[in-house]
Amino acid sequence: MGAGIIVAIAGNLINNLPAGLIAGSVGHIVHLPLQTTSALLIGVDLGPNLSITGSLATLLWLIAVRREGEHVSAISFLLLGMVVMPPALIGALAALSFSTH
């Protein structure tokens, strides 16, 4: 679970693309167990839903929404992300840990 949480946080700090590339490289170098690799993938996928800068897709979505006249601030996105992302991440990681036992 820790690996998924760390990658989720890193994805928001440096964007999910470089975080995913780093996590993938580490996985190839160290030969991580399948459960850890799966946790990394979950973190890279769900983590960026916390902040606007978490993924390129979110930034592109924001541009499209603003072009249509709507305004979504970084703070409002972060506040909603703080409500939605952690339970989804913890739930997915918990389901992963239960599915391998």
Backbone bond lengths (Angstrom), bond angles and torsions (degrees), N, CA, C in turn:
res aa  C-N    CA-C-N  psi(-1)  N-CA   C-N-CA  omega(-1)  CA-C   N-CA-C  phi
1 M - - - 1.460 - - 1.522 110.49 -
2 G 1.316 115.98 -36.75 1.454 120.40 -177.45 1.520 112.57 -60.93
3 A 1.329 116.42 -39.33 1.462 120.13 -179.95 1.532 110.80 -62.86
4 G 1.309 116.98 -41.91 1.467 120.82 179.35 1.516 112.19 -65.77
5 I 1.322 116.79 -39.63 1.466 120.81 179.57 1.528 110.46 -67.96
6 I 1.330 116.97 -42.74 1.465 120.52 179.53 1.522 110.67 -61.87
7 V 1.332 117.47 -44.34 1.467 120.37 -179.91 1.529 110.63 -67.98
8 A 1.326 117.61 -34.83 1.468 120.33 177.31 1.526 110.69 -62.94
9 I 1.314 117.02 -43.38 1.461 120.64 178.24 1.520 110.29 -66.86
10 A 1.328 116.57 -44.59 1.466 120.62 179.11 1.523 111.21 -60.71
11 G 1.319 117.04 -37.47 1.464 120.58 178.76 1.506 112.67 -60.46
12 N 1.315 117.28 -31.34 1.464 120.50 177.58 1.523 111.90 -80.80
13 L 1.309 116.85 -28.11 1.459 120.17 -179.58 1.526 112.46 -80.71
14 I 1.342 116.46 -40.59 1.468 119.24 -175.96 1.524 112.95 -119.84
15 N 1.300 119.52 3.98 1.458 126.22 -177.56 1.523 108.61 89.35
16 N 1.316 116.45 149.99 1.461 119.43 -174.33 1.525 113.75 -73.65
17 L 1.330 118.99 -24.17 1.460 119.83 179.67 1.529 111.14 -66.05
18 P 1.342 119.63 -55.38 1.469 117.14 177.09 1.531 112.79 -64.86
19 A 1.334 117.44 -34.69 1.466 119.27 178.31 1.529 110.10 -62.93
20 G 1.316 117.11 -41.34 1.462 121.02 178.26 1.521 112.51 -66.61
21 L 1.336 115.80 -39.62 1.467 119.13 178.08 1.526 111.13 -65.15
22 I 1.326 116.53 -41.11 1.466 120.26 178.08 1.526 110.26 -65.25
23 A 1.331 116.78 -46.38 1.468 120.52 179.92 1.534 110.76 -61.88
24 G 1.323 116.92 -40.74 1.464 120.57 178.26 1.512 112.19 -65.05
25 S 1.328 116.56 -40.06 1.465 120.52 178.30 1.517 111.04 -64.84
26 V 1.318 116.44 -43.01 1.467 120.40 177.64 1.526 109.84 -61.98
27 G 1.315 116.11 -40.92 1.461 119.94 179.15 1.517 112.90 -61.72
28 H 1.320 117.08 -34.97 1.469 120.00 178.38 1.522 111.99 -76.56
29 I 1.321 116.98 -34.56 1.462 120.88 -178.39 1.530 110.94 -72.62
30 V 1.329 116.57 -44.62 1.453 121.57 -171.97 1.529 112.76 -92.96
31 H 1.307 118.97 -15.68 1.464 123.60 -175.81 1.530 110.85 57.29
32 L 1.324 114.08 68.08 1.462 122.13 -177.28 1.521 111.21 -71.65
33 P 1.326 117.01 153.46 1.470 119.94 174.02 1.533 110.93 -63.78
34 L 1.307 115.55 157.15 1.468 121.13 -178.13 1.523 111.98 -57.15
35 Q 1.318 117.81 -39.49 1.458 120.83 -179.02 1.537 110.78 -63.99
36 T 1.319 117.68 -40.05 1.465 120.97 178.88 1.521 110.72 -68.73
37 T 1.316 116.98 -42.18 1.463 120.67 177.34 1.520 110.65 -61.79
38 S 1.316 116.74 -40.51 1.470 120.79 177.94 1.524 110.76 -64.93
39 A 1.328 117.13 -39.77 1.468 120.91 178.02 1.525 110.60 -63.88
40 L 1.328 116.91 -38.75 1.468 120.43 176.87 1.526 110.74 -62.43
41 L 1.321 116.58 -42.63 1.469 120.29 179.08 1.530 111.63 -64.09
42 I 1.311 116.59 -40.31 1.465 120.29 177.99 1.527 109.84 -63.40
43 G 1.338 117.12 -43.86 1.461 121.08 179.29 1.512 112.56 -62.42
44 V 1.335 116.76 -41.64 1.467 120.79 179.23 1.529 110.65 -66.75
45 D 1.321 116.60 -34.32 1.457 120.72 -177.51 1.531 113.00 -79.09
46 L 1.316 117.93 -46.79 1.465 121.21 -174.63 1.522 113.98 -90.47
47 G 1.315 117.63 -30.51 1.457 121.57 -176.61 1.509 115.52 -54.41
48 P 1.333 119.31 -44.42 1.464 120.85 -177.23 1.524 114.94 -65.12
49 N 1.315 117.82 -7.42 1.463 119.93 177.25 1.522 112.66 -75.04
50 L 1.319 116.84 -0.42 1.453 120.60 178.96 1.523 112.02 -79.32
51 S 1.315 117.22 -44.19 1.471 120.05 -174.88 1.528 111.23 -130.67
52 I 1.312 114.83 159.93 1.464 120.84 -179.49 1.522 111.16 -60.99
53 T 1.317 117.80 -38.34 1.459 121.19 -176.85 1.520 113.20 -81.78
54 G 1.324 117.93 3.20 1.453 121.48 -177.45 1.515 114.53 -66.00
55 S 1.322 117.85 -30.05 1.462 119.64 179.81 1.524 110.61 -149.83
56 L 1.314 114.49 153.74 1.458 120.31 177.14 1.522 110.85 -63.71
57 A 1.318 117.06 -36.68 1.465 120.51 179.54 1.529 111.24 -59.97
58 T 1.323 117.00 -39.43 1.459 120.32 178.58 1.520 110.95 -66.00
59 L 1.321 116.71 -40.95 1.469 120.07 178.09 1.530 110.80 -62.99
60 L 1.321 117.18 -41.98 1.470 120.95 178.22 1.520 110.79 -66.36
61 W 1.338 116.93 -39.38 1.464 121.41 176.51 1.515 110.21 -60.97
62 L 1.325 116.80 -42.89 1.455 121.64 -179.70 1.525 111.36 -62.23
63 I 1.312 117.35 -40.85 1.469 121.29 177.38 1.530 110.34 -61.50
64 A 1.333 116.80 -44.20 1.467 120.78 -179.59 1.523 111.32 -64.46
65 V 1.328 116.99 -41.34 1.467 121.03 -179.69 1.527 110.27 -65.62
66 R 1.315 116.54 -42.88 1.471 120.14 179.64 1.520 111.44 -67.29
67 R 1.319 117.25 -32.54 1.467 120.93 176.99 1.531 110.61 -63.57
68 E 1.321 116.49 -29.50 1.466 121.60 178.88 1.525 112.73 -85.76
69 G 1.331 116.52 3.01 1.457 120.01 175.09 1.515 115.70 96.42
70 E 1.304 117.69 -0.48 1.470 120.76 177.58 1.521 109.30 -89.07
71 H 1.309 115.91 152.86 1.458 119.38 177.29 1.523 109.64 -124.48
72 V 1.312 115.66 123.18 1.456 122.37 175.19 1.520 106.00 -121.12
73 S 1.319 116.72 113.86 1.465 119.56 -179.15 1.526 110.04 -81.72
74 A 1.315 114.86 159.42 1.462 120.00 178.21 1.527 110.64 -62.25
75 I 1.321 116.50 -36.06 1.468 120.46 -179.59 1.523 110.63 -67.72
76 S 1.336 117.55 -45.24 1.469 118.93 -179.59 1.530 110.90 -65.83
77 F 1.325 116.94 -36.68 1.464 120.33 176.94 1.525 109.85 -64.71
78 L 1.341 117.16 -43.71 1.455 121.72 179.25 1.528 111.78 -63.23
79 L 1.326 116.72 -42.72 1.464 119.85 179.76 1.521 111.47 -62.56
80 L 1.324 116.44 -43.74 1.458 119.57 177.07 1.526 110.61 -67.59
81 G 1.333 116.15 -40.42 1.461 120.17 177.90 1.512 112.75 -60.69
82 M 1.343 116.90 -34.93 1.463 120.91 178.81 1.526 111.97 -67.89
83 V 1.314 116.05 -24.23 1.465 120.55 178.33 1.535 110.71 -86.03
84 V 1.324 116.72 -38.28 1.456 121.18 -170.81 1.531 113.41 -91.79
85 M 1.328 117.70 -45.19 1.459 120.29 -171.53 1.528 114.50 -68.56
86 P 1.327 121.18 -49.04 1.475 118.92 -176.83 1.536 114.61 -57.43
87 P 1.344 119.38 -45.54 1.475 117.34 178.17 1.535 112.53 -64.00
88 A 1.336 116.80 -37.06 1.465 119.25 178.86 1.527 110.64 -66.46
89 L 1.320 116.63 -42.24 1.460 120.79 179.69 1.528 111.17 -65.51
90 I 1.317 116.58 -49.67 1.467 120.45 -179.41 1.527 110.21 -63.49
91 G 1.319 117.16 -41.07 1.467 120.29 178.06 1.512 112.91 -61.96
92 A 1.324 116.50 -43.95 1.465 119.89 179.56 1.524 111.44 -67.13
93 L 1.327 116.58 -40.78 1.462 119.83 179.05 1.532 110.78 -68.54
94 A 1.322 116.92 -37.21 1.460 120.52 177.70 1.533 110.04 -66.17
95 A 1.322 116.60 -42.51 1.469 119.83 177.98 1.522 110.30 -62.26
96 L 1.321 116.38 -37.23 1.467 120.31 177.25 1.526 110.90 -63.17
97 S 1.330 115.77 -44.32 1.467 118.13 -177.97 1.531 111.31 -68.66
98 F 1.328 117.75 -33.43 1.465 119.72 178.18 1.517 112.02 -75.82
99 S 1.333 116.60 -29.29 1.460 119.39 -176.94 1.523 112.41 -74.94
100 T 1.334 117.57 -18.52 1.464 119.41 -178.21 1.513 112.44 -98.09
101 H 1.329 118.18 0.14 1.468 120.41 179.89 1.496 111.07 -103.37
